[in-house]
Amino acid sequence: MKQKIYLLKNTEFNTNSHAERLVEVTGNEFYHYINAAGSEKKYFVHITDNLFFEAAEIIVEVSASDYYSWKKEYDRLYYQAKLSEEISEISWDNLNAKIELNPEIIPEESLLKKENYWNLKRALLSLETDERKLIGMLYLSEKPATMRQAAEHFGVSVSAIHKRKEKILKKMKNFW
């Protein structure tokens, strides 16, 4: 397989002004062609794909309009490739497959948090007012109280608060 193929427009064989014939030239001929003195601006498309072509690189001379349309499409594909590195699409069909996701946006964790929130809310609503107040003081307030502070607030011993807390937590566990 050749490393490079150079294809230039051949005006000698043009019988139809709309049809252009391409001729393969060597690397030296290509070099002399592009460095010819007084020549007009030339446009080339550089194709690198060794899957379907006869060479690793193909350089083709094209018209200005063909070059600009090719460049526009190339830039669009390049932009999409860059975007796809940053953004990945997840197919609904593949949700059951193992997919690595950002841990902050795992749907299962979000669903579990919501479910735990609703279970906690139901559990708290099932408690008596004093029980709810004790759990709120010990766990849910901005600055949780100690068992001693709760005992002083309710006017009972620390061991009584401990027993009451254990009984309430056991009652709340039934909601999970």
Secondary structure, DSSP 8 states (H G I E B T S, - for coil): -EEEEEEEEEGGG--STT--EEEEE-HHHHHHHHT-TT----EEEEEE-TTTSSEEEEEEEE-HHHHHHHHHHHHHHHHHHHHHHH-----GGGTTS-----GGG-HHHHHHHHHHHHHHHHHHHHS-HHHHHHHIIIIISSS---HHHHHHHHTS-HHHHHHHHHHHHHHHHTT-
